[in-house]
């Protein structure tokens, strides 16, 4: 059977539809959770048939996985731009890095973290693994650079500081603990970063309290 060659001009339309679906799913999943959002809801919001929706994503779990991949690409691209920007000012880079992470955390609400852990545990493990990778690569690189610049203490090994940061994130950034402490993903991550970084900064750059 001879397959029809798809004209190049048709591809952007397909990509555009796919991106619309991803954007809408991301907004609804992150705000309301994975469990409460149905494919019917998304099709209605997008003004398209479920047939079109399922043609792009065969299941809600497949759609969630695509949303997370897109999310990771976006976070990595933004953080790479900051850490590889060539700035010699480590403190400025650090502040930019924190602002970027906090901006990306703003849209993630507790129902999403709770639901993905319950409904898609394999993907939750992927999220935790990618989060660990992001922290090790970007903050680890900055810690080493900061030690050379004199803003990170020399008596604390950079690898140890990163492991402490990772341990705190692992212990606190989970639904039961965040609920117990009255935290959101954004406030929890911000508090962890602030406490850890103020502990490893030298006195000359540490904020006065």
C-alpha positions in Angstrom: 0.0 0.0 0.0 1.4 3.3 -1.0 1.3 6.0 1.8 0.2 9.5 1.0 3.0 12.0 1.4 1.8 14.7 3.8 2.5 18.2 2.4 4.9 20.2 4.5 2.3 23.0 4.9 0.0 20.6 6.8 2.5 20.0 9.6 2.3 23.4 11.2 -1.5 23.0 11.5 -1.1 19.7 13.3 1.6 21.1 15.5 -0.5 24.1 16.3 -3.4 21.9 17.4 -1.1 19.8 19.5 0.4 22.9 21.2 -3.1 24.2 21.9 -4.0 21.0 23.6 -0.8 20.9 25.7 -1.3 24.5 26.8 -4.9 24.0 27.9 -4.1 20.6 29.6 -1.2 22.2 31.4 -3.3 25.1 32.7 -6.1 22.8 33.9 -4.0 20.0 35.3 -1.7 22.3 37.2 -4.5 24.4 38.7 -7.2 21.7 39.4 -5.3 18.5 39.5 -5.1 15.5 37.1 -8.0 13.5 38.5 -10.8 16.1 38.3 -10.0 17.2 34.7 -11.5 14.9 32.0 -10.8 14.6 28.3 -14.4 15.7 27.8 -13.7 18.9 29.7 -10.6 19.6 27.7 -12.3 19.0 24.3 -15.1 21.4 25.3 -12.7 24.1 26.4 -10.7 23.7 23.2 -13.8 23.7 21.0 -12.8 20.4 19.3 -14.1 16.9 19.2 -12.8 14.2 21.5 -11.8 12.3 18.3 -9.3 15.1 17.5 -8.1 15.1 21.1 -7.5 11.4 21.1 -5.9 11.5 17.7 -3.1 13.6 19.2 -3.0 11.9 22.6 -4.4 8.3 23.0 -5.1 8.7 26.8 -5.2 11.3 29.6 -2.0 9.8 31.0 -0.3 10.1 27.6 -1.4 13.8 27.6 0.0 14.3 31.1 3.3 12.8 30.1 3.5 15.1 27.1 2.6 18.1 29.4 5.4 17.2 31.8 8.0 16.7 28.9 7.1 20.1 27.6 7.3 21.5 31.1 10.8 20.1 31.7 12.0 21.4 28.3 10.7 24.9 29.2 12.3 24.9 32.7 15.7 23.6 31.3 15.8 26.1 28.5 15.1 29.0 30.9 17.7 27.8 33.5 20.3 27.1 30.8 19.9 30.6 29.5 20.6 32.0 32.9 23.5 29.8 34.0 25.2 29.8 30.7 24.7 33.5 30.1 28.3 34.3 30.8 27.5 36.7 33.7 30.5 37.0 36.1 28.2 38.2 38.9 27.3 35.1 40.8 24.9 36.8 43.2 22.9 38.3 40.3 22.8 34.9 38.6 21.6 33.3 41.8 18.8 35.7 42.2 17.8 35.2 38.5 17.9 31.5 39.0 15.6 31.6 42.1 13.2 34.0 40.4 13.0 31.7 37.4 12.3 28.6 39.6 9.7 30.5 41.6 8.0 31.7 38.4 7.7 28.1 37.1 6.4 26.9 40.4 3.6 29.5 40.6 1.1 27.7 38.4 1.5 24.3 40.2 -1.1 23.9 42.9 -1.3 21.2 45.6 -4.1 19.2 43.9 -1.8 18.5 40.9 1.1 17.2 43.1 -1.4 15.1 45.1 -3.1 13.6 42.1 0.0 12.8 40.1 1.4 10.9 43.1 -1.8 8.9 43.5 -2.9 8.4 39.9 0.4 8.3 38.0 3.1 7.1 40.5 5.6 6.2 37.7 5.4 9.8 36.3 5.7 11.2 39.8 9.0 9.3 40.1 10.1 10.8 36.8 9.2 14.3 38.1 11.3 13.7 41.3 14.2 12.4 39.2 14.1 15.4 36.8 13.8 17.8 39.7 16.9 16.2 41.3 18.8 16.5 38.0 17.8 20.2 37.7 19.0 21.0 41.2 22.3 19.2 40.8 23.1 20.7 37.4 22.1 24.3 37.9 22.5 24.9 41.6 25.6 22.7 41.7 27.2 24.6 38.9 26.3 27.9 40.6 27.6 26.8 44.0 31.0 25.9 42.6 31.1 29.2 40.8 30.0 31.0 43.9 32.8 29.5 46.0 35.4 30.9 43.5 33.7 34.3 43.7 33.7 34.3 47.5 29.9 34.3 48.0 29.6 30.6 49.0 31.4 29.4 52.2 34.6 27.5 51.6 34.1 25.3 54.7 31.0 23.6 53.2 31.7 21.3 50.2 29.5 22.2 47.3 28.4 18.6 46.9 27.3 18.4 50.5 25.3 21.7 50.2 23.6 20.2 47.1 22.8 17.0 49.0 21.3 19.0 51.9 19.2 21.0 49.4 18.0 17.8 47.7 17.2 16.1 51.0 15.1 19.1 52.2 13.2 19.2 48.9 12.6 15.4 49.0 11.3 15.6 52.6 9.1 18.6 52.3 7.9 18.8 48.6 5.3 16.0 48.9 1.6 16.5 49.4 1.2 15.2 53.0 4.1 17.3 54.4 3.1 20.4 52.5 -0.5 20.1 53.8 0.8 19.6 57.3 3.0 22.7 57.0 0.4 24.8 55.2 2.7 25.2 52.1 2.1 25.4 48.4 4.7 24.1 45.9 5.9 27.7 45.4 6.1 28.7 49.1 7.6 25.4 50.1 10.4 25.5 47.5 11.1 29.2 48.1 11.4 28.6 51.9 13.8 25.7 51.4 16.0 27.6 49.0 16.1 30.6 51.2 17.1 28.7 54.3 19.7 26.5 52.6 21.3 29.4 50.6 21.5 31.7 53.6 23.3 29.0 55.4 25.9 28.5 52.7 26.5 32.1 51.9 29.4 34.0 53.3 28.6 36.8 55.8 29.4 39.6 53.3 26.5 38.7 51.0 24.1 37.1 53.5 20.9 39.2 54.0 20.8 41.1 57.3 18.0 40.0 59.6 
